[in-house]
Amino acid sequence: MKDGKPIRPGSVIGILGGGQLGRMTAMAARSYGYRVQVLDPDPACPARFVVDSCISAELHDARAAAGFARGCDVVTIDVEGLSPDVLHAVSAFAPLRPSESILRMIQDRAAQKSWLQSHGFPVAPFAPAADLDTLRQALATLAMPCFVKCARGGYDGRGQYIAQGADEAEAAWQAVGERPSIVESKLRLAHELSVLIARRPSGEQRIFPIALNHHAERVLRWSVLPAPQDVVSPSLAARIDQLAGDLAATLKLEGLLAVELFLTQQGELFINELAARPHNTFHATERACSSSQFEQHVRAVCDLPLADVSLLRPAAIVNLFGDLWLPEDVGNAPLDLALALTVPTLRLHLYEKRVPRPGRKMGHLSALGETSEQALRRVLSALQLLRAERAKTQETPTT
């Protein structure tokens, strides 16, 4: 079914990357009757336990990717960090959604910002830095302080440096691994927001409610949906929806596009980054909306009619990191996750990652509320229960 017709249930969906996003996409696809296979370097990746087959290969192995694509009716992604050779090899044998051209642009931050700027989309002041000399020039030109970010990779705050002055160019260059980078002026933020749009090959589009997000150390901690009206007014929501729709149409998107946004204290709206896949800030759609981002992802890449995305009830999520499980000394009791379930409407989502590490996303909690604020209070109180109990068990010696 590779001739432009809808890819119907019973067909094979391939996912490049078997992390938690691939896992949850596969679970949605299975409910529709699709067969699912993933390609991932880790034979025990989170998606491994819910798919028909898991092919263990590096995400830069074009030969393995070509063989993988031959057995698929459509291929999508759970991670953007794929080599150009892999993207090209997959596209030769199956529809790749989103497209090779979109992914190659998005996976390079400098190329992404340049594309956005050239197409008239709002971005904060930035400059690409191919080497140490151009990094020095960028830091001398842009208002301080500045973020220096490696152009490729470096998600969840990795490969970044905050420079307070141009004299920190060498330190910044070392921090990003002496790789091509992008330099961005640090903004005075009021809020961090995101919007998610789905578009199928036929051109139909649907936009989910806007999420309000909170990061610490440049890693998402919690997200609530919808963003409260005292943060996102109806007029601002209309602006954001228009922005998302214009982006999807200009890109000729096939799949999902998450747009991370900065709202400054002066009321300016800027695009931070794009992600052409399901997104951590929209995990709450499983509880809040009439369809989840994962169901919509399946429908969009298979060119099925898109689902309704109406808000049913406010919901919030909070990420669970490996730190909560550590240290794993013999004397410590195991983490009692059942404590969180005492909070009304609380639901636990674990990704079946075997090895906890500091900063590694092991799962998330979600909760509903009559308001966004109540939903957020519930997930944060559940996390606090876990943290308090964990601290207690670590302080209590066992015999």
Secondary structure, DSSP 4 states (H G I P E B T S, - for coil): --SSS---TTSEEEEE--SHHHHHHHHHHHHTT-EEEEEES-TT-GGGGTSSEEEE--TT-HHHHHHHHHT-SEEEES-S---HHHHHHHHTTS-BSS-HHHHHHHTSHHHHHHHHHHTT----SEEEESSHHHHHHHHHHSPSSEEEEESS---TTTTEEEESSGGGHHHHHHHTTS--EEEEEPP-EEEEEEEEEEE-TT--EEEPPPEEEEEETTEEEEEEESPPTTTS-HHHHHHHHHHHHHHHHHHT--EEEEEEEEEETTS-EEEEEEESS--GGGTTHHHHBSS-HHHHHHHHHTTPPPPP--B-S-EEEEEEEGGGG----TTSPPP-GGGGGGSTT-EEEE---SS--TT-EEEEEEEE-SSHHHHHHHHHHHHHHHHHHHHHHHHS---
